[in-house]
Amino acid sequence: MSIQLLDPPDNEHLASPLDVHPESESAEAAKTRAEERADVVADYLPSNLNWSNVDWVVVVWMAAMHIGALAAPFFFTWKAFGAAIVLHWLTCSIGICLGYHRFLAHRSLKLVTPVRLAINLCGVLSGEGSPLMWAATHRIHHAKSDHEGDPHSPLVGAWWSHLYWLFVYHDKKHSEALYRQYAPDLAADPVLQFFEKTYGYILFGSAIAMYLIGGWPLLLWGCCARMVFAYHSTWFVNSATHLWGYRNYETTDQSRNLWWVAILAYGEGWHNNHHAHPATARAGHKWWEFDPTWYAIKTLRAFGLAYDVNDRIPGKA
């Protein structure tokens, strides 16, 4: 069975708060939306990465984090190292894997408001972008996976998918169109609007706070080293799991299940499973496919903090 996955999961037919009812729309308006969607996707083509269109804020931030990570061993303390481990789990597994990915991008579960706030904050502290930007971009990945317009397909190049695609500059106009087309169900959420406006302040503020609390050791370990390891853990999902591994399902892309990425990325390495059944909150479909993020979701559900969890496992994997 070949599973087709060429449309954004679960949000393709959701109306934007700014949209009128479909039955009252003109053909011209529909064409405008189609054209805007095509323009949004075209913004992710590799040809857009040139010296006149580099996002230097991202480049400088990434360089600073990697330099800090290289310096971290010279400022080692067990407290700082322990903080890095805890923060890596909170930001990478809880913030990105659970919050940005399974909760926001795919709507695989619902969370009570205090937990929703806390988990989105963990995602912001990961330094991987605002919740809206991450979720909407990920939906494009599913809509165009390994086809033209995929923001980070390794078929373009391994380094493109792993890192270089992040260096393309996107202006505010692009972001607004991206949210209208790929995250209309999320864009009106006041919680996500708050994090969209405060993302940079929170991220830079967290780095300053770490220095004030623990000096250079906490800054270099709790911020730089932790963040760099989380970055590459996530980026390996974009690159390695579309190049190597095994497949439980036949899909229209090159997604693979790769055990070592699943370990590094808290279960996200079972990527072929996910691309075949993106709405399912559990990435591991076989008993031995270890998925720590799924265990976190189960724990939240047990305490009534998560509900309407899609825990369906396909009948045949």
N, C-alpha and C positions, 0 to 999 in steps of 0.2 A: 504494500500500500504506500503510495506516495502522498505525503501530506503537503498540501499547498499552503503557503504562508506568505502571501504577497500583499496583504492589507494590514494596517495598524490593528493590533489585537484589541478587541472589545470597545474601541472608541470610534470606529469608522462611521457609525450611524448616529453618534451623539451630536446634538446641536450645540453650537456655541451660544452663550448667553446673549450675544449680539446678533444672532441670526434670526430671521423671521421663519415662519413655518414653511416647510418644503413645498407644500401645495400652492403657496402664494408666490413662490420665487419665479423669476423670469429665466429664460434660457441664457440671457446675457449674464445674469448674476451667477448662475451655475458655472458658466464658462469662466467667469472671473475667479471663482474659487478654485477651479481646476488649474487655471494658469498660475494662481498664487502658490498652490501646492507644488506645481512643477518648478517654480522659481525657488521655493524653499529647498527642495531636494537638490536642485542644481548648485546651490550654495555649498554643498558638501563634496563636490567633485574635486579630485586632486589638482586639477588645473587652477584652482583658486589659491593654491599655496604658492605665493611668489613674494618677493621682497617688498612690494607695495601693499601687501595684504596680510602681513604677519601680525598676530596678536602678541605684541611685545610684553603685555602684562603677564600673560600665561608663560611666555618663554622665560622671563626674568624670575617669576615665581618658581617654576620648575627647576631652573638652574640653582636658585638659592636653596631650595629644599634638598637637592642632591649634594650640593657642597656641604650643607649642614649635616647630612647623613654620613658623608665621608669623614667629617670632623668628629662625629659622635663618639667613636671608640676612644678618643683622647680625653674625653670628659665622662668616662663611664662611672656610674654609681648604680648600686642595685635598686635603689628607690626609683631612679630615673628609668632604668630598664624595665622594672615592674610596671611603671606608669605607661610606658610605651606598649607593653603587651596588652594591658587592660584597654587602653584607648584604641589600639588596633582592632580589637574585637568589637568594641562599641561602635566605632566609626565604619569599619569595613563590613562586618557581618550584620549588625543591627541597623546601622544607618544606611548603607548602600544596598546590601543583598536583601534585607527584609523590607526596609523603608522605601528607598528610591525604586528598587526593582520590582519586588513581588507585590508590595502594597500600592505604590503609585502607578508605575508603568503598566502593570497588568491587572490591577484591581483584584488580586487573588484572595484578599481578605479585607476585613474592616477592623479599625482600631478605635477604642474609646479616646475621647479628645485629649486628655492629659498625656496618654501614651503616644498618640499621634504627634503631639508637639515635641515630646522628648526624642522620638525616633527621627523625626525630620531634623532636629537640631544635631543629632549624631551624624546624619548625612551631611549637613553643612560643614561640620568640623572635619569631615574627611578631606575637604579641599577639592572635591571632584565636580563642583558646580552646584548651582542652585537646584532645589527639588524639581521645579518646572523644567528647567533646561535639560537636566539629566533624563527625566522621564520622557519628555517629548522627543529628544534625540534618539533615545532607545527605541521608541516606537517606529521611527524612520528605519532604524536598523532592521527591525522585524519586517517592515513593509517592503524593504529593498534588499534583504539579506543576500550578500554575495552577487548582487546585480548592480547595474549602474545606479548611483545615487546612495548606495549604502555608505554611511559616514566613515566606516572603518573596516572595510573588507580587506583581508590579507591577500586576496587575489590581485589587488592593486600592488601590494608590496607588504612584506612583514613589518617593516619599520613604519610604514604608513598606518597600518592598523593598530600598531602598538603605541605609537606616540605622535607621529607627525601630523595626523589629522586634527589634533588639538591645537595646532599652531595657526590654523586659518582664522582670520578675524571675521567676526559676525557682528553687525551693528544692531542697534535697537530695533530698527525696522524689520530685520530678519527675525529677531526674537519674537516680536509681536505676531508676525505671520506664522512662525513656527507653532506658537501656542494656539492660535486660531485653528490651524489645520490639524495638528496632531495632539493637542491636549485641551480641547475646549471644555472637557469635563473637569479639568483641574484648575484652569486659569481663573475661575471665579472664586476659588476657595480662599477666604481671608487669611488662613494660616499660611498657605503657600505664597500669597501675595506679600505677606510680611517678610518671609524668608527671601523672597526675590529682591526686595528693597534693601534688606539688611545683610545679605550674604557676605559681601566684602568686609563690612565692619565686624561681623562676628568672627570671620576667619582670621583677620589680622589681629583683632582683639584677643583671640584665644592664644595666639603666639606671644603677644605682649604679656598676657596674664601668666603664661608658663614661665617666662623669664623672671617676672617679679616674684613668683612663688618659689621657684627652684633654681634660678640662675641658669647658667649655660648648660649644665647637665640635663635639666628638665626640658629646656627649649630644644636642644639638639636631639634628644632621645624621644621625648613625648610629642614633639611636633615634627621635626625634620625626618629622623630615621623611621618613625612610625608611619608618617605620611608616604614616604618614598616606597616602603615595603607594600603599603596598601595600594598605591598607584599601580605598581607592577603586577600585583596580584590581580587587580581588576583588568589591567591591559592584556594580561595573558588570556583572559576570557575572550577578548576581542580578536586576538591574533592566534595563539596556539591552538585554541579549541576549534578553529576553522581550518586547521592544517593537519593536526595529528590526533590519533585516537580511534575509537571504534564507534559504530553507529547502532543504536537499537531500532531506529526508525529511518525510513527513506523520506527525506524532505527535499524541498526544492533548492536548498542551499548546501554548503559543505560543512555544516556544524558537526562536531565530534564530541564524544565523551572522553575526557582526559583526566585520569585519576590524580595526577600531581597538581593540576590546576584546581581540582575540587578540594584538595587539602589546603592549598594556599588561599583560596577564595571562598572558604566556608560553604562548599557545596555547589558553587556556581559552575564548576568545571564539568558537570553533567549536562553539557550544553546542547547536545543533540536531543536529549530528553526534553529540555526546555523549549527548543525551537519547534519540536513536534507538538507539544502541548503547553503553550505559554501561559494559559490561564490557571494552571495547576500550581498550588503554593509549594509543592514539594518537587525538588529537582532530581532527587535520587529515586529511580523507579524500580530498581532491583534491590534485594535485601542488603547487598554488600556495598551499594552506592551511598557512601557516608555523606550526610547532608546536615551539618550542624545548624544552619539557619532554620531548617525545618523544625529541629528540636526546640529552638527558641520560640517559634510560632506556636508549637504545641503547648509550651509552658505558658505563654500569654493566654492562650485559649482556656487552659485549665483554670486560670485565675479570673476568667471573665473579662480579660483586657483585649482580647481579639475575638471576633465572631464572624459568622458567614464565611468561614474559611473553606476554600475550594481544595479539598484534600483528595480529590479523585485521582486514582491511579488507573491508567488505561488497562483494559483487560488483557492486552497482549503487548509485551515489550521484549 
